[in-house]
Amino acid sequence: MSAVLTLQGVHTHIGAYHILHGVDLQVPEGEVTMLLGRNGAGKTTTLRTIMGLYAASRGEIAFRGQAIHGHETPDIAQRGIAYVPESMGIFTDLTVQENMVLAARAARHAGELDAARLDWIFGHFPALKKFWLYPAGKLSGGQKQMLAVARAIVEPRALILIDEPSKGLAPSIVANLITALRELKAQRTTILLVEQNFQMAKALGDSVAVMDDGRVVHSGRMAELVEDEGLQQRLLGLSLGAHQ
């Protein structure tokens, strides 16, 4: 299967710190790729480097065969790549509605949002409909995370990078999120997902890359990692079976 996103030998420095040490990664088109690893392995830095928020000091990043390393973040986003940071990145002083309009490239006001797509989003995240005209800063932590994900999917995207979306969400909302991401995948949206919830990784992942010390140390099919507890222990220091 062809890769929609490719990283080759990517290094990233943040100040005096050398964080990524030659990341090689391929994200197959139309799949969910899980990016796993212990805390501090470089997962978030990898997503931020792809988006141009950190500059790669060496190596190549290509989206659909075109180099994007060295490009500004707005240019990368215009190519059809959305990013949901762990910090959520919402505008707390604006309403839920205003946040969604800002995220939609084709809409200048709420009336131009895709009504069918909004209904689909509300079906998975009903709290957003309930608090549509509320300031986003007054939402709960879980509701803010829902809004962050909804902003990324308010319009069709070719690739979505998501950093720990289930963090702070109740199990019922996590289940809704899994369903929504599965439906996105069925629409041929490619997803690169950093996640510490291993049941979510197991439920969603088609392929997997495991990072350690700023490098990808394992890549393959998610099903193979799920079935090999010894590999889980060696790569992640735990067993997915322990999280059943």
C-alpha positions in Angstrom: 0.0 0.0 0.0 1.4 3.4 -0.9 2.4 5.8 1.8 0.7 9.2 1.9 3.4 10.5 4.4 7.0 9.6 4.5 9.8 10.6 6.9 13.4 9.7 6.1 16.2 10.3 8.5 14.5 13.2 10.3 16.4 15.0 13.0 14.9 17.7 15.2 16.7 20.0 17.7 14.8 22.1 20.2 17.3 24.7 21.5 20.3 22.7 22.7 18.4 19.5 22.8 18.6 16.8 20.1 15.1 15.2 20.3 14.7 13.2 17.0 17.6 11.1 15.9 16.8 10.1 12.4 13.2 9.1 12.3 12.1 6.9 9.5 8.3 6.5 9.2 5.8 5.6 6.5 2.1 6.2 7.0 0.0 4.1 4.6 -2.8 5.9 2.8 -6.3 5.2 4.0 -5.2 3.5 7.3 -4.8 4.4 10.9 -1.2 4.3 12.0 -0.5 4.2 15.7 2.6 6.0 16.9 3.4 4.4 20.3 6.3 4.6 22.8 7.2 5.5 26.3 6.9 9.1 27.6 9.7 11.2 26.2 10.3 8.9 23.2 9.7 11.8 20.7 6.2 11.1 19.5 4.8 14.6 20.0 8.0 16.2 18.6 7.5 14.0 15.5 3.9 15.3 14.9 5.0 18.9 15.5 7.9 18.5 13.1 5.6 17.1 10.4 3.4 20.2 10.8 6.4 22.6 10.6 5.9 23.8 14.2 9.5 22.5 14.8 12.0 22.7 12.0 13.7 19.5 11.0 17.4 20.0 11.2 18.1 17.2 8.9 16.2 14.6 6.8 13.1 14.7 4.5 9.4 14.8 5.0 7.1 14.1 2.0 3.3 14.3 1.7 2.0 12.6 -1.4 5.4 12.6 -2.9 6.0 16.3 -2.4 8.6 17.6 0.1 7.0 19.6 3.0 10.0 19.9 5.3 11.0 23.6 5.5 7.5 24.8 4.7 5.5 27.0 7.0 2.7 25.4 9.0 -0.2 27.2 7.2 1.1 25.9 3.8 1.3 22.4 5.2 -2.3 22.7 6.5 -3.5 23.9 3.2 -2.4 20.7 1.6 -5.1 18.9 3.6 -3.3 18.0 6.8 -5.0 18.6 10.1 -3.4 18.5 13.5 -5.0 17.9 16.9 -2.3 18.7 19.6 -2.3 17.2 23.0 -2.9 20.8 24.3 -6.1 20.8 22.2 -5.3 24.2 20.6 -8.8 25.6 20.9 -9.7 29.3 21.3 -11.1 29.5 24.8 -12.5 33.1 24.4 -14.5 32.1 21.3 -17.7 30.0 21.2 -17.8 26.4 20.1 -19.4 27.6 16.9 -16.7 30.3 16.3 -14.0 27.7 16.9 -15.6 25.4 14.3 -15.9 28.2 11.7 -12.3 29.1 12.1 -11.3 25.5 11.5 -13.3 25.3 8.3 -11.3 26.7 5.3 -14.4 26.9 3.1 -16.7 28.7 5.6 -16.7 32.4 6.6 -19.6 32.1 9.0 -21.7 29.3 10.6 -24.3 29.3 7.9 -21.6 28.1 5.4 -20.6 25.0 7.5 -21.5 21.7 6.0 -24.8 20.9 7.8 -24.7 17.2 7.1 -21.1 16.9 8.4 -22.1 18.9 11.5 -24.9 16.6 12.2 -22.5 13.6 11.9 -20.1 15.3 14.4 -23.0 16.1 16.8 -24.1 12.5 16.6 -20.7 11.4 18.1 -20.1 14.5 20.3 -23.6 15.7 21.4 -22.2 18.0 24.0 -20.9 20.3 21.2 -24.4 20.8 19.9 -25.6 21.5 23.5 -22.9 24.1 24.1 -22.7 25.4 20.5 -23.0 29.1 21.6 -21.0 28.7 24.8 -17.4 30.0 25.2 -15.1 27.1 24.7 -13.2 28.0 27.8 -16.2 27.0 29.9 -16.3 23.5 28.6 -15.0 20.6 30.7 -11.7 19.1 29.8 -13.3 16.2 28.0 -15.6 18.5 26.1 -12.6 20.7 25.0 -11.0 17.5 23.7 -14.1 16.7 21.7 -14.0 20.2 20.3 -10.4 19.9 19.3 -11.1 16.6 17.4 -14.2 18.1 15.8 -12.3 21.1 14.5 -9.9 18.7 12.7 -12.8 16.8 11.1 -15.2 19.7 10.3 -14.1 19.4 6.7 -12.7 16.3 4.9 -8.9 16.1 5.3 -6.4 13.9 3.5 -4.4 13.3 6.7 -5.1 13.9 10.4 -2.4 13.9 13.0 -3.9 13.4 16.5 -1.9 13.5 19.8 -3.5 11.5 22.6 -7.2 12.2 21.8 -8.6 10.0 24.6 -6.8 11.8 27.4 -9.3 13.0 29.9 -12.3 11.5 28.2 -14.9 9.3 29.8 -15.0 5.7 28.5 -18.3 6.4 26.7 -16.9 9.3 24.9 -13.8 7.3 24.0 -16.1 4.7 22.4 -17.8 7.5 20.4 -14.4 8.8 19.3 -13.3 5.3 18.1 -16.5 5.0 16.1 -16.0 8.5 14.5 -12.4 7.7 13.6 -13.4 4.3 12.1 -15.9 6.1 10.0 -13.3 8.6 8.9 -11.0 5.8 7.9 -13.9 4.3 5.9 -14.0 7.6 4.0 -10.3 7.0 3.1 -9.0 9.6 5.6 -5.5 8.7 6.7 -4.8 9.1 10.4 -1.5 9.2 12.4 -2.5 8.7 16.0 -0.4 9.0 19.2 -2.2 7.3 22.0 -1.5 5.9 25.5 -4.9 4.1 25.7 -3.8 0.7 24.4 -7.3 -0.6 24.0 -8.0 2.3 21.7 -4.7 1.5 19.8 -5.8 -2.1 19.5 -9.3 -1.1 18.3 -8.2 1.4 15.7 -4.7 0.6 14.5 -3.9 -0.9 11.2 -0.2 -0.3 11.3 2.1 0.7 14.1 5.4 2.4 14.7 7.1 2.3 18.1 9.5 5.1 19.1 12.3 5.1 21.6 14.9 7.7 22.3 13.9 9.8 19.2 13.9 6.9 16.7 11.4 4.4 15.3 12.6 1.1 16.6 9.7 -1.1 15.3 7.2 -0.8 12.5 4.6 -3.3 11.3 1.0 -4.3 11.5 -0.9 -3.5 14.7 -2.4 -7.0 14.8 1.0 -8.6 15.0 2.0 -6.4 18.0 -1.3 -7.1 19.8 -0.7 -10.9 19.4 3.0 -10.8 20.7 3.1 -10.0 24.4 6.9 -10.5 24.4 7.3 -7.8 21.8 4.9 -5.5 23.7 7.0 -5.9 26.8 10.3 -5.3 25.0 9.1 -2.3 23.1 6.7 -0.6 25.5 7.5 -2.1 28.9 4.0 -3.5 29.3 1.5 -6.0 27.9 -1.6 -5.0 26.0 -3.2 -8.0 27.6 -2.9 -6.4 31.0 -5.2 -3.6 29.7 -8.0 -5.9 28.5 
